Amino acid sequence: MSGQRLARRVGMVVAALALAVMAGGASGSFGEFQAFDYVWTAPQH
């Protein structure tokens, strides 16, 4: 397992969560988490 690849994946997830929080705030709407879902399910290239 590549630690560098894992670190990059974690970084993308954290960034996506940060964007989702900034976009949606604490509104309780989970539509913003589509970005998170995309990053989480995106194939690793």
C-alpha distance matrix in Angstrom:
0.0 3.8 6.3 8.9 8.1 8.0 11.1 12.8 12.6 14.0 16.6 17.7 18.2 20.2 22.2 23.0 24.2 26.3 27.8 28.6 30.2 32.3 33.3 34.3 35.1 35.9 37.7 35.9 35.3 31.8 32.3 30.6 27.4 27.1 25.1 22.6 22.5 22.0 19.0 17.5 18.2 17.8 15.6 12.7 14.3
3.8 0.0 3.8 5.4 5.3 6.4 8.7 10.0 10.8 12.5 14.3 15.7 16.8 18.6 20.2 21.4 22.9 24.5 26.0 27.3 28.9 30.5 31.7 33.1 33.8 35.0 36.9 35.4 34.8 31.4 31.7 29.7 26.7 26.4 24.0 21.8 22.2 21.3 18.0 17.2 18.2 17.3 15.3 11.9 12.9
6.3 3.8 0.0 3.8 5.4 5.0 6.1 8.6 9.8 10.5 12.1 14.3 15.3 16.3 18.2 19.9 21.0 22.4 24.3 25.6 26.9 28.5 30.1 31.4 31.7 32.8 35.1 33.8 33.4 30.3 30.9 28.5 25.6 25.9 23.3 20.9 21.9 21.3 17.8 17.0 18.8 18.1 16.9 13.6 14.9
8.9 5.4 3.8 0.0 3.8 5.4 5.1 6.2 8.7 9.9 10.5 12.4 14.4 15.3 16.5 18.4 20.0 21.0 22.6 24.4 25.8 27.0 28.5 30.2 30.7 32.2 34.3 33.4 32.8 29.8 30.0 27.4 24.8 24.9 21.9 20.0 21.3 20.2 16.6 16.6 18.4 17.1 16.1 12.5 13.1
8.1 5.3 5.4 3.8 0.0 3.8 5.4 5.1 6.2 8.7 9.8 10.7 12.5 14.3 15.3 16.6 18.5 20.0 21.2 22.6 24.5 25.8 26.9 28.5 29.4 30.9 32.7 31.5 30.6 27.4 27.4 25.1 22.4 22.1 19.3 17.5 18.2 17.0 13.5 13.4 14.9 13.5 12.3 8.8 9.8
8.0 6.4 5.0 5.4 3.8 0.0 3.8 5.4 5.1 6.2 8.5 9.9 10.6 12.3 14.2 15.4 16.6 18.3 20.0 21.1 22.6 24.4 25.6 26.8 27.5 28.6 30.6 29.2 28.7 25.4 25.9 23.7 20.7 20.9 18.4 16.0 16.9 16.4 12.9 12.0 14.1 13.6 13.0 10.2 12.3
11.1 8.7 6.1 5.1 5.4 3.8 0.0 3.8 5.4 5.1 6.1 8.7 9.9 10.5 12.2 14.2 15.3 16.4 18.3 19.9 21.0 22.5 24.2 25.6 25.9 27.3 29.5 28.6 28.2 25.3 25.8 23.2 20.6 21.2 18.3 16.0 17.7 17.3 13.5 13.4 16.0 15.4 15.4 12.6 14.2
12.8 10.0 8.6 6.2 5.1 5.4 3.8 0.0 3.8 5.4 5.0 6.3 8.7 9.9 10.5 12.3 14.3 15.3 16.5 18.3 20.0 21.1 22.3 24.2 24.9 26.7 28.6 27.8 27.0 24.1 24.1 21.3 19.0 19.1 16.0 14.3 16.0 14.9 11.1 11.9 14.3 12.9 13.2 10.4 11.5
12.6 10.8 9.8 8.7 6.2 5.1 5.4 3.8 0.0 3.8 5.4 5.2 6.3 8.7 9.9 10.6 12.4 14.3 15.4 16.5 18.4 20.0 21.0 22.4 23.4 24.8 26.5 25.3 24.4 21.2 21.4 19.0 16.2 16.3 13.5 11.4 12.7 11.9 8.2 8.3 10.8 10.1 10.7 8.6 10.9
14.0 12.5 10.5 9.9 8.7 6.2 5.1 5.4 3.8 0.0 3.8 5.5 5.1 6.2 8.6 9.9 10.6 12.3 14.2 15.3 16.5 18.4 19.8 20.9 21.4 22.6 24.7 23.6 23.2 20.3 21.0 18.4 15.6 16.6 13.9 11.3 13.2 13.4 9.8 9.4 12.7 12.8 14.0 12.3 14.7
16.6 14.3 12.1 10.5 9.8 8.5 6.1 5.0 5.4 3.8 0.0 3.8 5.5 5.2 6.1 8.6 9.9 10.5 12.3 14.2 15.4 16.5 18.2 19.9 20.3 22.0 24.2 23.7 23.2 20.6 20.9 17.9 15.8 16.7 13.5 11.6 14.3 13.9 10.3 11.2 14.5 13.9 15.4 13.5 15.2
17.7 15.7 14.3 12.4 10.7 9.9 8.7 6.3 5.2 5.5 3.8 0.0 3.8 5.5 5.1 6.1 8.6 9.8 10.5 12.2 14.2 15.3 16.2 18.0 19.1 21.0 22.7 22.1 21.1 18.3 18.1 15.2 13.1 13.4 10.1 8.7 11.2 10.3 6.8 8.6 11.7 10.8 12.8 11.7 13.4
18.2 16.8 15.3 14.4 12.5 10.6 9.9 8.7 6.3 5.1 5.5 3.8 0.0 3.8 5.4 5.1 6.2 8.6 9.9 10.5 12.3 14.2 15.2 16.2 17.1 18.5 20.2 19.2 18.5 15.5 16.0 13.3 10.7 11.7 9.0 6.4 9.1 9.5 6.4 6.8 10.5 10.9 13.4 12.9 15.4
20.2 18.6 16.3 15.3 14.3 12.3 10.5 9.9 8.7 6.2 5.2 5.5 3.8 0.0 3.8 5.5 5.1 6.1 8.6 9.8 10.5 12.3 14.1 15.3 15.4 16.9 19.2 18.6 18.5 16.1 16.9 13.9 11.8 13.7 11.0 8.7 12.0 12.7 9.9 10.5 14.2 14.7 17.1 16.3 18.5
22.2 20.2 18.2 16.5 15.3 14.2 12.2 10.5 9.9 8.6 6.1 5.1 5.4 3.8 0.0 3.8 5.4 5.1 6.2 8.6 9.9 10.6 12.1 14.1 14.7 17.0 18.9 18.9 18.3 16.2 16.2 12.7 11.6 12.9 9.6 8.7 12.3 12.2 9.6 11.5 14.8 14.5 17.2 16.5 18.2
23.0 21.4 19.9 18.4 16.6 15.4 14.2 12.3 10.6 9.9 8.6 6.1 5.1 5.5 3.8 0.0 3.8 5.4 5.1 6.1 8.6 9.9 10.4 12.0 13.4 15.5 16.8 16.5 15.3 12.9 12.7 9.4 7.9 9.1 5.9 5.2 8.9 9.0 7.3 9.3 12.4 12.5 15.7 15.8 17.8
24.2 22.9 21.0 20.0 18.5 16.6 15.3 14.3 12.4 10.6 9.9 8.6 6.2 5.1 5.4 3.8 0.0 3.8 5.4 5.0 6.1 8.6 9.7 10.4 11.0 12.5 14.3 13.8 13.4 11.2 12.1 9.0 7.4 10.0 8.0 6.2 9.8 11.3 9.9 10.7 14.0 15.0 18.2 18.5 20.8
26.3 24.5 22.4 21.0 20.0 18.3 16.4 15.3 14.3 12.3 10.5 9.8 8.6 6.1 5.1 5.4 3.8 0.0 3.8 5.4 5.2 6.2 8.5 10.0 9.9 12.2 14.4 14.8 14.7 13.4 14.0 10.4 10.1 12.6 10.2 9.5 13.2 14.2 12.6 14.0 17.4 17.8 21.0 20.8 22.7
27.8 26.0 24.3 22.6 21.2 20.0 18.3 16.5 15.4 14.2 12.3 10.5 9.9 8.6 6.2 5.1 5.4 3.8 0.0 3.8 5.5 5.1 6.0 8.4 9.6 12.5 13.8 14.6 13.6 12.4 12.0 8.2 8.9 10.7 8.2 8.9 12.5 12.8 12.0 14.1 16.9 17.0 20.4 20.7 22.3
28.6 27.3 25.6 24.4 22.6 21.1 19.9 18.3 16.5 15.3 14.2 12.2 10.5 9.8 8.6 6.1 5.0 5.4 3.8 0.0 3.8 5.5 5.1 5.9 7.7 9.9 10.9 11.1 10.0 8.6 8.7 5.1 5.7 8.4 7.2 7.6 10.7 12.0 12.0 13.4 16.0 16.9 20.5 21.3 23.4
30.2 28.9 26.9 25.8 24.5 22.6 21.0 20.0 18.4 16.5 15.4 14.2 12.3 10.5 9.9 8.6 6.1 5.2 5.5 3.8 0.0 3.8 5.5 5.3 4.9 7.2 9.3 10.1 10.2 9.9 11.0 7.9 8.6 11.9 10.9 10.6 13.8 15.5 15.1 16.2 19.1 20.2 23.7 24.2 26.4
32.3 30.5 28.5 27.0 25.8 24.4 22.5 21.1 20.0 18.4 16.5 15.3 14.2 12.3 10.6 9.9 8.6 6.2 5.1 5.5 3.8 0.0 3.8 5.7 5.4 9.0 10.5 12.4 12.2 12.4 12.6 9.3 11.0 13.6 12.2 12.8 16.2 17.1 16.7 18.5 21.3 21.8 25.3 25.7 27.4
33.3 31.7 30.1 28.5 26.9 25.6 24.2 22.3 21.0 19.8 18.2 16.2 15.2 14.1 12.1 10.4 9.7 8.5 6.0 5.1 5.5 3.8 0.0 3.8 6.0 9.4 9.5 11.4 10.1 10.5 9.8 6.7 9.5 11.5 10.7 12.2 15.0 15.8 16.2 18.1 20.4 20.9 24.6 25.5 27.1
34.3 33.1 31.4 30.2 28.5 26.8 25.6 24.2 22.4 20.9 19.9 18.0 16.2 15.3 14.1 12.0 10.4 10.0 8.4 5.9 5.3 5.7 3.8 0.0 3.8 6.2 5.8 7.6 6.8 8.0 8.3 6.1 8.8 11.5 11.8 12.6 15.0 16.6 17.4 18.6 20.8 21.9 25.7 26.9 28.9
35.1 33.8 31.7 30.7 29.4 27.5 25.9 24.9 23.4 21.4 20.3 19.1 17.1 15.4 14.7 13.4 11.0 9.9 9.6 7.7 4.9 5.4 6.0 3.8 0.0 3.8 5.5 7.9 8.8 10.3 11.6 9.5 11.4 14.5 14.5 14.7 17.4 19.3 19.5 20.5 23.1 24.4 28.0 28.8 31.0
35.9 35.0 32.8 32.2 30.9 28.6 27.3 26.7 24.8 22.6 22.0 21.0 18.5 16.9 17.0 15.5 12.5 12.2 12.5 9.9 7.2 9.0 9.4 6.2 3.8 0.0 3.8 5.5 7.9 9.9 12.2 11.0 12.3 15.7 16.3 15.9 18.2 20.7 21.0 21.3 23.9 25.7 29.3 30.3 32.8
37.7 36.9 35.1 34.3 32.7 30.6 29.5 28.6 26.5 24.7 24.2 22.7 20.2 19.2 18.9 16.8 14.3 14.4 13.8 10.9 9.3 10.5 9.5 5.8 5.5 3.8 0.0 3.8 5.4 8.5 10.3 10.1 12.1 15.0 16.3 16.5 18.2 20.6 21.6 22.1 24.2 26.0 29.7 31.1 33.5
35.9 35.4 33.8 33.4 31.5 29.2 28.6 27.8 25.3 23.6 23.7 22.1 19.2 18.6 18.9 16.5 13.8 14.8 14.6 11.1 10.1 12.4 11.4 7.6 7.9 5.5 3.8 0.0 3.8 6.3 9.2 9.7 10.7 13.7 15.6 15.1 16.4 19.2 20.4 20.2 22.2 24.4 28.0 29.7 32.4
35.3 34.8 33.4 32.8 30.6 28.7 28.2 27.0 24.4 23.2 23.2 21.1 18.5 18.5 18.3 15.3 13.4 14.7 13.6 10.0 10.2 12.2 10.1 6.8 8.8 7.9 5.4 3.8 0.0 3.8 5.7 7.1 8.6 10.9 13.2 13.5 14.3 16.8 18.5 18.7 20.2 22.2 26.0 27.9 30.4
31.8 31.4 30.3 29.8 27.4 25.4 25.3 24.1 21.2 20.3 20.6 18.3 15.5 16.1 16.2 12.9 11.2 13.4 12.4 8.6 9.9 12.4 10.5 8.0 10.3 9.9 8.5 6.3 3.8 0.0 3.8 5.3 5.4 7.7 10.3 10.2 10.6 13.4 15.1 15.1 16.5 18.7 22.3 24.3 26.9
32.3 31.7 30.9 30.0 27.4 25.9 25.8 24.1 21.4 21.0 20.9 18.1 16.0 16.9 16.2 12.7 12.1 14.0 12.0 8.7 11.0 12.6 9.8 8.3 11.6 12.2 10.3 9.2 5.7 3.8 0.0 3.8 5.3 5.9 8.8 10.0 10.2 12.0 14.3 15.0 15.9 17.5 21.3 23.5 25.8
30.6 29.7 28.5 27.4 25.1 23.7 23.2 21.3 19.0 18.4 17.9 15.2 13.3 13.9 12.7 9.4 9.0 10.4 8.2 5.1 7.9 9.3 6.7 6.1 9.5 11.0 10.1 9.7 7.1 5.3 3.8 0.0 3.8 5.4 6.6 8.0 9.5 11.0 12.5 13.8 15.4 16.5 20.3 22.0 24.1
27.4 26.7 25.6 24.8 22.4 20.7 20.6 19.0 16.2 15.6 15.8 13.1 10.7 11.8 11.6 7.9 7.4 10.1 8.9 5.7 8.6 11.0 9.5 8.8 11.4 12.3 12.1 10.7 8.6 5.4 5.3 3.8 0.0 3.8 5.2 5.0 6.3 8.6 9.9 10.4 12.2 13.9 17.7 19.3 21.8
27.1 26.4 25.9 24.9 22.1 20.9 21.2 19.1 16.3 16.6 16.7 13.4 11.7 13.7 12.9 9.1 10.0 12.6 10.7 8.4 11.9 13.6 11.5 11.5 14.5 15.7 15.0 13.7 10.9 7.7 5.9 5.4 3.8 0.0 3.8 5.3 4.9 6.1 8.7 9.7 10.4 11.7 15.5 17.7 19.9
25.1 24.0 23.3 21.9 19.3 18.4 18.3 16.0 13.5 13.9 13.5 10.1 9.0 11.0 9.6 5.9 8.0 10.2 8.2 7.2 10.9 12.2 10.7 11.8 14.5 16.3 16.3 15.6 13.2 10.3 8.8 6.6 5.2 3.8 0.0 3.8 5.4 5.1 6.3 8.6 10.0 10.4 14.1 15.6 17.6
22.6 21.8 20.9 20.0 17.5 16.0 16.0 14.3 11.4 11.3 11.6 8.7 6.4 8.7 8.7 5.2 6.2 9.5 8.9 7.6 10.6 12.8 12.2 12.6 14.7 15.9 16.5 15.1 13.5 10.2 10.0 8.0 5.0 5.3 3.8 0.0 3.8 5.4 5.2 6.0 8.5 9.8 13.4 14.6 17.2
22.5 22.2 21.9 21.3 18.2 16.9 17.7 16.0 12.7 13.2 14.3 11.2 9.1 12.0 12.3 8.9 9.8 13.2 12.5 10.7 13.8 16.2 15.0 15.0 17.4 18.2 18.2 16.4 14.3 10.6 10.2 9.5 6.3 4.9 5.4 3.8 0.0 3.8 5.5 5.1 6.0 8.2 11.7 13.8 16.6
22.0 21.3 21.3 20.2 17.0 16.4 17.3 14.9 11.9 13.4 13.9 10.3 9.5 12.7 12.2 9.0 11.3 14.2 12.8 12.0 15.5 17.1 15.8 16.6 19.3 20.7 20.6 19.2 16.8 13.4 12.0 11.0 8.6 6.1 5.1 5.4 3.8 0.0 3.8 5.5 5.4 5.6 9.4 11.6 13.9
19.0 18.0 17.8 16.6 13.5 12.9 13.5 11.1 8.2 9.8 10.3 6.8 6.4 9.9 9.6 7.3 9.9 12.6 12.0 12.0 15.1 16.7 16.2 17.4 19.5 21.0 21.6 20.4 18.5 15.1 14.3 12.5 9.9 8.7 6.3 5.2 5.5 3.8 0.0 3.8 5.6 5.2 8.6 9.6 12.0
17.5 17.2 17.0 16.6 13.4 12.0 13.4 11.9 8.3 9.4 11.2 8.6 6.8 10.5 11.5 9.3 10.7 14.0 14.1 13.4 16.2 18.5 18.1 18.6 20.5 21.3 22.1 20.2 18.7 15.1 15.0 13.8 10.4 9.7 8.6 6.0 5.1 5.5 3.8 0.0 3.8 5.8 8.5 9.7 13.0
18.2 18.2 18.8 18.4 14.9 14.1 16.0 14.3 10.8 12.7 14.5 11.7 10.5 14.2 14.8 12.4 14.0 17.4 16.9 16.0 19.1 21.3 20.4 20.8 23.1 23.9 24.2 22.2 20.2 16.5 15.9 15.4 12.2 10.4 10.0 8.5 6.0 5.4 5.6 3.8 0.0 3.8 6.4 8.9 12.1
17.8 17.3 18.1 17.1 13.5 13.6 15.4 12.9 10.1 12.8 13.9 10.8 10.9 14.7 14.5 12.5 15.0 17.8 17.0 16.9 20.2 21.8 20.9 21.9 24.4 25.7 26.0 24.4 22.2 18.7 17.5 16.5 13.9 11.7 10.4 9.8 8.2 5.6 5.2 5.8 3.8 0.0 3.8 6.4 8.8
15.6 15.3 16.9 16.1 12.3 13.0 15.4 13.2 10.7 14.0 15.4 12.8 13.4 17.1 17.2 15.7 18.2 21.0 20.4 20.5 23.7 25.3 24.6 25.7 28.0 29.3 29.7 28.0 26.0 22.3 21.3 20.3 17.7 15.5 14.1 13.4 11.7 9.4 8.6 8.5 6.4 3.8 0.0 3.8 6.2
12.7 11.9 13.6 12.5 8.8 10.2 12.6 10.4 8.6 12.3 13.5 11.7 12.9 16.3 16.5 15.8 18.5 20.8 20.7 21.3 24.2 25.7 25.5 26.9 28.8 30.3 31.1 29.7 27.9 24.3 23.5 22.0 19.3 17.7 15.6 14.6 13.8 11.6 9.6 9.7 8.9 6.4 3.8 0.0 3.8
14.3 12.9 14.9 13.1 9.8 12.3 14.2 11.5 10.9 14.7 15.2 13.4 15.4 18.5 18.2 17.8 20.8 22.7 22.3 23.4 26.4 27.4 27.1 28.9 31.0 32.8 33.5 32.4 30.4 26.9 25.8 24.1 21.8 19.9 17.6 17.2 16.6 13.9 12.0 13.0 12.1 8.8 6.2 3.8 0.0
